[in-house]
């Protein structure tokens, strides 16, 4: 990810034919209040970019745009191609992008490029950032209220923060760098994902899962700690585990981009390994970020379809470079839809209370450059933590660990990364309600299971609390009848005999232990 730039908007109206009865329009509002006009006109928004929106318009309704405030252009999008938003750095010759596809439109910060999968490796070798635009209506989830706050003792928060260790953070970064490449389509990236899954399982997650979204890509890796009071509210800490370079896909060390952000997730899991939470916490390593945020987009789409109640996500992308006295961390949130200021302020307050981190508060209208954007597009509150002093080795094979404060490397300040992890640990501990583990007691009484067990609520699939590969489990209904059995980390909501199960209460059991309830919603 590259840092967000504040830009002023200028617009040249270009009308390009599309046909097929439906048009994609690039629309620049003049003010935030203009968004209400789009909502009132019932034009579906399909993407939010730098100070502009992409909306779908039936060709017959195109004249109605003339009555709306702002400027617009109609994009020419061939049906057999895909649309990407390409963020370009200052001084980059955008004409170079024409080698990889058709330039359909521009913003002051980037280019709308029509291309296909075959061009991605070439694009990934450039110092640009990609965001794939599926052009489907966003339909963001309503934020809803935060769950009731749970009192967490200052002594516990302080003890957790003190567990974060710079040697451990650096070791995680080094191990990820040593995979040689973590380009999303490589077997080496799959190996890195498996390694991260083993770490999350070893650090006490109730369950771990690999979420496949494209067969040619390494899957996302997810570790789950179920909430003991109410598992439905979810707090996420994430970073993308994949990377790229000018030698992609063969050699991509990616220590800063983004072994550092992934290390933050793993270190947080290590710190919390013997800690329970009032509300659920997900530890996620996304793949496909360099190919357009496709891994996180898949996760957030599925979460929205299930009705998952994600209350906040902390995304870390490039947090280990900062020369001496320039080592601050930008904390980026969205101004509205969803409003992320409260999360940004919570993180900064934790940083100033418990760490030596130098946070810089940034609220923006959009920042489609890392995985937080996928959460924003679905209405989920999220922030992005990224270094302010940007590594000169971005997207090159020089993105490797160097000496402390050394200039020409990727990672030169794992101490700053450590402070960022401390702030994340304190923030999650407060929001998710960290508590000392109290242990579980088994009971054969069904009524006690209905009230005392942690539960997963929503629509399938469910990530099950499976601790080891190959561990067998069974699903029972509320009458005690066997529904299905298996050994994978995910139950898709099907029974062995009759397909998808009806809404109701089900129980997950491994061996002789009933681990949790599964509340299947309509």
C-alpha positions in Angstrom: 0.0 0.0 0.0 1.1 3.6 -0.7 0.2 6.4 1.6 -3.0 8.4 1.0 -2.5 11.8 -0.7 -4.8 14.7 -0.2 -5.7 16.0 -3.7 -7.9 18.7 -5.2 -10.5 17.6 -7.8 -10.6 18.7 -11.4 -12.8 17.1 -14.0 -13.0 16.9 -17.7 -16.3 15.3 -18.9 -15.7 12.5 -21.4 -18.6 10.5 -22.7 -17.7 7.0 -23.9 -20.3 4.6 -25.3 -21.0 1.3 -23.5 -24.2 -0.1 -24.8 -26.0 -3.2 -23.5 -28.6 -1.1 -21.7 -26.6 -0.4 -18.5 -23.8 2.1 -18.0 -21.1 2.6 -15.5 -20.7 6.3 -14.6 -17.8 8.0 -12.9 -19.4 10.8 -10.8 -17.7 13.6 -8.9 -19.9 15.1 -6.1 -19.3 18.7 -5.2 -19.8 18.1 -1.5 -20.6 15.3 0.9 -24.2 16.4 1.0 -24.5 15.6 -2.8 -24.5 11.9 -1.9 -28.1 12.1 -0.7 -29.0 13.0 -4.3 -27.6 9.8 -5.6 -29.5 7.8 -2.9 -32.7 9.7 -3.7 -32.3 9.0 -7.4 -31.8 5.3 -6.6 -28.6 4.9 -8.6 -26.6 2.0 -7.2 -23.1 2.8 -6.1 -20.6 0.1 -7.2 -17.3 1.7 -6.0 -15.9 4.5 -3.9 -12.6 6.0 -5.2 -10.6 9.2 -4.6 -13.3 11.8 -4.2 -15.5 10.2 -6.8 -18.0 7.3 -7.1 -18.8 4.7 -9.7 -22.5 4.2 -10.2 -24.7 2.1 -12.5 -27.2 3.8 -14.6 -29.7 2.4 -17.0 -29.1 4.0 -20.4 -32.7 5.3 -20.6 -32.1 7.2 -17.3 -28.8 8.8 -18.4 -30.5 12.3 -18.9 -31.5 12.2 -15.2 -27.8 12.7 -14.3 -28.0 16.2 -15.7 -30.1 17.3 -12.8 -27.6 16.1 -10.2 -24.9 18.2 -8.7 -21.3 17.5 -9.7 -19.7 16.2 -12.9 -19.8 12.8 -14.5 -18.4 10.7 -17.4 -19.6 7.4 -18.8 -17.0 4.7 -18.9 -16.4 2.3 -21.9 -16.2 -1.1 -20.3 -16.0 -4.2 -22.6 -17.9 -7.1 -21.2 -15.0 -9.6 -21.4 -12.6 -7.5 -19.3 -12.2 -6.4 -15.7 -11.9 -2.9 -14.2 -9.1 -2.0 -11.9 -8.3 1.3 -10.1 -4.6 1.8 -10.3 -3.1 4.2 -7.8 0.0 5.8 -9.3 2.9 7.6 -7.4 3.9 11.2 -8.0 6.0 11.5 -11.2 4.8 8.2 -12.6 4.1 8.3 -16.4 0.6 7.0 -16.6 0.9 6.3 -20.3 3.0 3.3 -19.3 -0.2 1.6 -18.1 -1.6 1.5 -21.6 0.7 -1.4 -22.2 -1.4 -3.5 -19.9 -4.9 -2.4 -20.9 -7.3 0.4 -21.8 -7.3 3.5 -19.8 -11.1 4.2 -19.3 -10.8 7.2 -16.9 -8.6 9.0 -14.5 -8.6 10.8 -11.1 -5.9 13.0 -9.8 -4.6 10.1 -7.8 -5.0 7.2 -10.1 -6.3 5.5 -13.3 -9.3 3.3 -14.2 -7.8 0.5 -16.2 -9.7 -2.1 -18.2 -7.6 -5.3 -18.4 -7.6 -8.9 -17.4 -5.7 -11.4 -15.2 -2.9 -11.9 -17.7 -1.7 -8.3 -17.2 -1.5 -8.5 -13.4 2.1 -9.8 -13.1 3.3 -6.9 -15.3 1.3 -4.4 -13.2 2.6 -5.9 -10.0 6.1 -5.3 -11.0 5.4 -1.5 -11.1 5.3 0.8 -8.1 1.5 1.1 -8.3 -1.4 -0.2 -6.1 -4.3 -2.1 -7.5 -8.0 -2.2 -6.5 -10.2 -4.6 -8.4 -13.7 -3.2 -9.0 -16.4 -5.9 -9.4 -19.0 -3.3 -10.3 -21.7 -4.9 -8.1 -23.9 -2.7 -5.8 -22.2 -2.2 -2.5 -25.3 -2.5 -0.2 -23.2 -1.7 2.9 -24.3 -3.2 6.2 -25.7 -0.8 8.8 -23.1 -0.2 11.5 -25.5 -0.7 14.4 -24.6 0.1 18.0 -21.4 -1.2 19.7 -22.0 -4.0 22.2 -22.1 -3.1 25.9 -18.6 -2.1 27.1 -16.8 -4.6 29.3 -14.6 -3.4 32.1 -11.0 -4.4 31.6 -8.6 -3.8 34.4 -5.7 -1.4 33.7 -3.3 -4.0 35.2 -4.4 -6.6 32.6 -4.0 -4.2 29.7 -0.6 -3.1 30.9 0.5 -6.7 31.4 -0.7 -7.6 27.8 1.1 -4.6 26.3 4.3 -5.6 28.1 4.2 -9.0 26.5 4.7 -7.6 23.0 8.4 -8.3 22.2 10.5 -6.6 19.5 12.6 -9.8 19.1 9.4 -11.8 18.5 8.1 -9.2 16.0 11.3 -9.2 14.1 11.4 -13.0 14.1 8.0 -13.1 12.5 9.0 -10.6 9.8 12.2 -12.6 9.1 10.4 -15.9 8.8 7.9 -14.5 6.3 10.7 -12.8 4.4 12.5 -16.1 4.2 9.7 -17.7 2.1 11.5 -16.1 -0.8 8.2 -15.2 -2.5 4.7 -14.8 -1.2 3.2 -13.9 -4.5 -0.5 -15.0 -4.2 -0.5 -17.5 -7.0 2.7 -19.4 -5.9 3.0 -22.6 -3.8 5.4 -20.6 -1.6 2.6 -18.3 -0.6 0.4 -21.3 0.2 3.2 -22.5 2.4 3.4 -19.2 4.2 -0.4 -19.3 4.7 -0.1 -22.8 6.2 2.7 -21.6 8.5 0.6 -18.7 9.7 -2.3 -21.0 10.4 -0.1 -23.3 12.5 1.1 -20.2 14.5 -2.5 -19.1 15.1 -3.6 -22.6 16.2 -0.5 -22.9 18.4 -1.3 -19.5 20.0 -4.7 -20.6 21.3 -7.3 -19.7 18.6 -10.5 -21.6 19.1 -10.5 -22.4 15.4 -8.4 -21.7 12.3 -9.6 -21.9 8.7 -8.3 -21.4 5.2 -10.8 -19.4 3.1 -10.5 -20.2 -0.6 -11.9 -17.7 -3.0 -10.0 -18.5 -6.2 -8.4 -21.9 -6.9 -5.3 -20.3 -8.5 -4.7 -18.1 -5.4 -3.4 -19.0 -1.9 -6.4 -18.8 0.5 -7.0 -16.3 3.3 -6.0 -17.6 6.7 -8.3 -16.9 9.7 -7.9 -17.6 13.4 -11.0 -17.2 15.7 -11.3 -16.6 19.4 -15.0 -16.9 20.3 -16.6 -14.3 22.6 -17.5 -15.9 25.9 -20.3 -13.4 26.7 -21.6 -12.8 23.2 -19.7 -14.2 20.2 -21.8 -12.3 17.6 -19.9 -8.9 17.8 -16.6 -9.4 15.9 -13.4 -7.4 16.2 -10.7 -8.0 13.5 -7.0 -7.5 13.4 -5.6 -8.2 9.9 -2.8 -7.7 7.4 -2.1 -9.1 3.9 0.4 -11.9 3.9 1.0 -11.8 0.1 3.5 -9.5 -1.6 5.0 -8.5 -4.9 8.2 -7.0 -6.4 9.9 -6.0 -9.6 10.9 -9.7 -9.9 7.3 -11.1 -9.4 6.3 -13.8 -9.0 9.6 -15.6 -8.6 11.3 -13.5 -5.9 9.3 -11.3 -3.6 10.8 -10.9 -0.1 8.3 -8.2 1.1 9.6 -7.6 4.7 7.9 -4.3 5.0 5.1 -4.9 2.5 3.7 -6.8 4.2 5.5 -9.2 6.5 5.4 -6.4 9.0 1.6 -6.1 9.0 1.2 -9.9 9.1 3.7 -10.0 12.0 1.4 -7.6 13.9 -1.5 -10.1 13.6 0.7 -13.1 14.7 2.2 -11.2 17.6 -1.2 -10.1 18.8 -2.3 -13.7 18.7 0.8 -14.8 20.7 0.1 -12.1 23.3 -3.5 -13.1 23.7 -2.9 -16.9 23.6 -4.2 -17.5 27.2 -6.7 -14.7 27.2 -10.5 -15.0 26.7 -12.7 -12.2 25.3 -16.2 -11.1 26.0 -16.7 -10.7 22.2 -15.1 -12.5 19.3 -11.8 -11.6 17.8 -10.6 -12.7 14.3 -6.9 -12.8 13.4 -6.6 -12.7 9.6 -3.9 -12.9 6.9 -5.3 -11.9 3.6 -3.9 -12.9 0.2 -4.7 -11.3 -3.2 -4.1 -7.8 -1.8 -1.5 -7.0 -4.5 -3.9 -8.3 -7.2 -6.6 -5.8 -6.2 -7.7 -6.5 -2.6 -9.5 -9.6 -3.9 -8.9 -11.8 -0.8 -10.3 -9.2 1.7 -13.1 -8.4 -0.7 -14.2 -12.0 -0.8 -14.1 -12.2 3.0 -16.1 -9.1 3.5 -18.7 -10.1 0.9 -19.2 -13.4 2.6 -19.4 -11.7 6.0 -22.0 -9.3 4.7 -24.1 -12.1 3.2 -23.9 -14.0 6.4 -24.9 -10.9 8.4 -21.7 -11.0 10.4 -21.6 -8.2 13.0 -18.1 -6.9 12.4 -17.8 -3.9 14.8 -14.2 -2.8 13.9 -11.2 -4.0 11.9 -7.6 -2.9 12.5 -5.6 -3.4 9.2 -1.8 -3.0 9.3 0.1 -2.6 6.0 3.8 -1.5 6.0 4.6 -0.6 9.6 8.4 -1.4 9.8 10.2 1.5 8.0 10.9 4.8 9.6 14.2 6.7 9.8 15.2 8.1 13.1 13.0 11.0 14.2 10.7 10.3 11.2 9.2 7.1 12.6 5.5 8.0 12.9 2.5 5.9 12.0 -0.4 7.2 10.0 -3.8 6.0 11.3 -6.3 6.3 8.5 -10.1 6.2 8.9 -13.1 7.1 6.8 -15.0 10.3 7.5 -18.4 8.8 6.9 -20.3 5.8 5.5 -19.0 4.3 7.7 -17.7 6.9 10.2 -14.4 5.6 11.5 -13.2 8.5 13.6 -14.2 6.8 16.9 -11.9 3.8 16.0 -9.0 5.9 14.9 -9.3 8.0 18.1 -9.5 4.8 20.3 -6.3 3.4 18.7 -4.5 6.8 19.1 -5.6 7.1 22.7 -4.2 3.6 23.4 -1.0 4.4 21.6 -0.5 7.6 23.7 -1.4 5.8 26.9 0.5 2.6 26.6 3.2 3.0 24.0 5.9 5.2 22.5 4.3 5.2 19.1 3.9 8.5 17.2 0.5 8.3 15.6 -0.7 10.7 12.9 -4.5 11.0 12.6 -5.9 10.9 9.0 -9.6 11.0 8.1 -10.3 10.6 4.4 -13.3 10.2 2.1 -11.7 7.1 0.5 -8.5 5.2 0.4 -8.8 2.1 -1.9 -5.2 1.0 -1.4 -5.3 -1.8 1.2 -7.6 -4.3 2.8 -9.4 -1.8 5.1 -11.1 -0.6 1.9 -12.9 -3.9 1.5 -14.4 -3.4 5.0 -15.4 0.1 4.2 -17.2 -0.9 1.0 -19.4 -3.3 3.1 -20.2 -0.7 5.7 -17.8 -2.1 8.4 -15.7 0.4 10.5 -12.0 -0.1 9.9 -8.7 1.7 10.1 -5.3 1.3 8.4 -2.0 1.7 10.1 0.9 2.6 7.7 4.3 4.1 8.1 4.6 7.8 7.4 8.3 7.6 6.3 7.8 5.5 3.2 10.3 2.8 2.3 12.2 3.5 -1.0 12.2 -0.2 -1.7 8.5 -0.5 -2.2 7.6 -3.3 -4.6 11.3 -4.3 -5.2 13.5 -7.2 -4.2 15.2 -4.7 -1.9 12.2 -4.9 0.5 14.2 -6.8 3.1 15.4 -6.4 6.7 18.2 -4.0 7.2 20.0 -2.4 10.2 18.1 -0.2 12.5 17.3 3.2 10.8 19.2 2.1 7.6 17.8 3.9 4.5 18.0 1.6 1.6 16.0 -1.4 2.8 12.4 -2.4 3.5 12.4 -2.9 7.3 14.6 -0.6 9.3 12.4 0.0 12.3 10.9 -3.1 13.9 10.8 -1.1 17.1 8.1 1.2 15.6 6.3 -2.0 14.4 6.4 -3.3 18.0 4.9 -0.1 19.4 2.1 -0.4 16.8 1.4 -3.9 17.9 1.2 -2.7 21.5 -1.4 -0.1 20.6 -3.4 -2.7 18.7 -3.3 -5.1 21.6 -4.5 -2.4 24.0 -7.3 -1.3 21.6 -8.5 -4.9 21.0 -8.3 -5.7 24.7 -10.6 -2.8 25.5 -13.1 -3.2 22.7 -13.4 -7.0 22.8 -13.3 -7.2 26.5 -10.2 -9.1 27.4 -10.5 -11.3 30.5 -8.4 -13.8 32.4 -9.3 -17.4 31.4 -11.7 -19.0 33.8 -11.8 -22.5 32.3 -14.8 -24.4 31.1 -16.9 -27.0 33.0 -18.7 -29.7 31.1 -22.3 -30.6 31.8 -24.6 -33.1 30.3 -27.6 -31.0 31.0 -28.9 -29.6 27.8 -30.4 -26.4 29.4 -27.0 -25.5 30.7 -25.5 -25.9 27.2 -28.0 -23.5 25.8 -27.1 -20.8 28.2 -23.4 -21.4 29.2 -21.6 -22.3 25.9 -20.1 -19.7 23.6 -22.2 -19.5 20.4 -21.8 -18.6 16.7 -24.8 -16.8 15.3 -25.5 -16.1 11.7 -25.8 -17.9 8.3 -23.5 -20.7 7.3 -20.6 -21.3 6.7 -19.3 -21.4 10.3 -15.7 -21.5 11.3 -15.5 -24.2 13.8 -13.2 -24.3 16.9 -10.9 -27.0 15.5 -7.5 -26.9 17.0 -5.7 -29.6 15.0 -5.7 -30.7 11.4 -7.8 -33.8 10.9 -9.6 -33.4 14.2 -13.0 -35.1 13.9 -16.2 -33.4 14.9 -20.0 -33.8 14.9 -23.0 -31.4 14.6 -26.1 -32.2 16.6 -29.5 -30.6 16.5 -31.4 -29.3 19.6 -33.0 -32.8 20.1 -29.6 -34.4 20.2 -29.9 -36.1 16.8 -26.7 -36.3 14.6 -26.8 -33.8 11.7 -23.4 -34.4 10.2 -19.8 -35.1 10.9 -16.5 -34.1 9.4 -12.9 -33.0 10.0 -12.4 -29.7 8.2 -12.4 -26.3 9.9 -15.7 -25.1 8.3 -19.3 -26.4 8.4 -21.3 -25.3 5.4 -24.6 -25.7 7.1 -25.6 -28.9 5.3 -26.8 -32.1 6.9 -25.7 -35.6 5.7 -29.2 -36.4 4.4 -31.3 -33.4 3.5 -29.1 -30.6 2.3 -29.1 -27.2 4.1 -30.3 -27.3 7.7 -33.3 -25.1 8.7 -32.8 -22.2 11.1 -32.4 -23.2 14.7 -29.9 -24.3 17.5 -27.2 -26.8 16.8 -24.2 -28.1 18.8 -20.6 -28.6 17.7 -19.0 -31.5 19.5 -15.4 -32.7 19.2 -14.7 -36.0 21.0 -16.7 -35.9 24.3 -16.7 -32.2 24.6 -19.4 -29.8 23.4 -17.4 -26.8 22.3 -20.1 -24.3 21.2 -23.6 -23.7 20.0 -24.3 -22.8 16.4 -27.4 -20.6 16.0 -28.4 -20.7 12.4 -30.4 -17.6 11.5 -33.1 -17.4 8.8 
